[in-house]
Amino acid sequence: MIDGLKTIVYPVNDLGRAKALFHALLGVEPYTDEPYYVGFRTEAHEIGLDPKGHAKGMTGPVPYWRVADIQETLAALLETGAKPVQDVRDVGGGALTASVQDQDGNLLGLFQNAPA
């Protein structure tokens, strides 16, 4: 089950410049500001900046869809012919992410909230 778009992650080469650009665009300070990830929260979404995104094969922004069961959703996408990019992994506190590439080369991310 999809619970909406959660996060859009942008691969960036210059984290400082990208952080300044998104601060100007969104009008908010990052809620997390680490060398490996900078995240901004708006009322509806999170915007992430990944300085290693290009090295991970990201060719552009990746939308992360919030799902109830990441394993089930990932399996369903793979059954349709999607190619795995990143297997399920814990990104902190029990929150899980995974990503696939569709038949047209688009990257799709999955996000499952940490258990309550």
N, C-alpha and C positions, 0 to 999 in steps of 0.2 A: 504494500500500500504506500502510495506517495503522499507525503504531507507537505508538499510545496518545495519551492526552490529555497535552499538554505544559504549557500555560499557561492560566490564566483571568485575563482583564484586566477590571478594574472601572473604569468611568468615575467620576470623583470631582470634586466641586466644591471641596472644601477638602483639599488634599493633606496638610497637617500633621495634621489630625484623622483622616483616613483612615489615614495611616501609624501613628498611635498606636493606632487600633482594631485594625489587622491585626497590629501588634506584640504587642498584648495577646492576640489570638486565637491566633496562631501560635507565640508564645514565642521568636521569632528576630528578629535585627536584619536590616534589608534588606541584600542583597548589592550593590545599586545604589540610589543615592539622588540623583536628579537632578531639576531643576525640571520636566522633561518626562516623567519615568517613575520610579517606585519599584518595585523588584522584591524579593520575598521568595522564598526557596527552602525547600521542605520536602523530606522524603525522596522524595516521589513527584512533586511538581508545583512549578510556579512560580506565584506569585500576583502580578499586576501591577496597579499603580494608574496610571491615565492621566488627568491633570488636563484634558486637552483632548478626552477621549473623547466627552462630550456634543456638542461642536462637530463631531465627526466622524460624528455620527449614532448613536452607541452609546446604546441605551435601557436597557441593563442589562449584566450580565457577558457577556463573549464568550469561549467556549472555543476554544483554539487546538490543533488536532490535529496531531501530528507526522506528516509524510508523507515518503516517499522521493523523490517527484518532484512538486514543487509545480505545475509547469506542466501536467502530465498530470492531476493531481487537480483542479485548477481548471477545466480544460476539461471534464472529466467532470461536475462539478457544474453548470457552466453549461449543458451539454447537457440536464440534467434540468429546467431552468427556473429555476435559482437566478439571482439578480440580482447582478452584480458590485458590491461596495462599495469595496474597495481592491485595485488590481492588484498583482501581485507587486512587492515592493520589498525592497532590502537594508536590514536593520536593524542592520548592523554586523558586520564580520568575515566577510561572506559568508553569514550566516544570512538566510533569506528568509521573508517573511510575505505573506499575501493574505487577503482575507475576502469572503464572499458573504452574501446574505440569502436564506433559503429561502422557499418559497411561503407560509409562515405568518408571515413577518416576523422570524423568529429569525436572529440573526447567527451565522455559523460562521467561525472563523479557521483558517488553514492555516499550518504552520511547517515549514520545511525546514532541517535543520542545515547549518552551514557545511561546506564540503569539508574533509576531514581533511588 
